[in-house]
């Protein structure tokens, strides 16, 4: 079971959890949610559960202590302790080998024969997500934007809420804690929209993303299998659809599960591939992360309240950090630089140029700019990226390219761009007004698609690796 939403074990786990949650007295539910969250995490990553518990305990204590300290300098020192611990643990597990590898390369360029030690450990699942969520609480308490929690279980239930623990959305304490303490009975009882969300998320993951993954691996990981511009081009489109359906599918399932407990998590995607500018794209894609970086990195640097040159610097720094957040690879840094440069260009003159174009043209251009960036994101190193580019010298057609994943990708893109009414994520199924019969029919169609076309062997969600 572990952290796989796309497994029968998870269904059993969810049913047992719901039965326990509604069976115990309300005063015990916070404690139960926290224990369930730790168990959910421990099932897959038992040794690292201690890190999650340590982060929970430390930041709860710091959050309580900040209002009790009169000196502003001491308040800041408490925030620094939280930052040092959380970011220190994150950097150790995620970036140690990366930094040591780069130091080794520099040493060799200088003539040294020093060889780095290699630390063999698995990256703790969800550490990038729960670390940011925990830090946002401490910073918000320090800023006076969030009330410190007085009871440990209130904070523990917030940080370990299992539907969004390992891949977001990255919730703010001001939005989630109050809901956990006072869940909505109306939301919980209205279970059909929740089931609709869950089925839609599983359909995106099992039918679309996992089937497309086979072609993406062929295009990016098996470069000698097929070699032409078409494999690079179709691989780009396929990965663009795969990563969206994989990640937004997880979010849909997480939001649907949370609603069964009377909790409404934030939407993380709003038709990102219909964006009309790169600025618009980042308002639609991974919204919880982009708003986190805006509030805790971009704005503290000065945001757009400074002169233009400083604003562009702040934008570039934010996007480079956002890129590096995704993983210990220079390709993620290059991806961040790519998006930072595009956003800076838009601020200077790009938006004025885009506004002169028809809406459909703007969407087409922005979509392909995003697609190209995702190639950088997907390639493991510059050699793979150069190979991807080199194929564009040969436009010979190979019938083997006509595979099921390509047809799924084309169908998805036609639905996304073909009609406003059919566009994916045009509306939130949880909020859309639908009759009982119509929603039940939609759920039945999704379940039929999953049973017929879903892969038997479950794949990990892509963002578990980040």
Beta strands, then each sheet from edge to edge (+ up, - down):
end
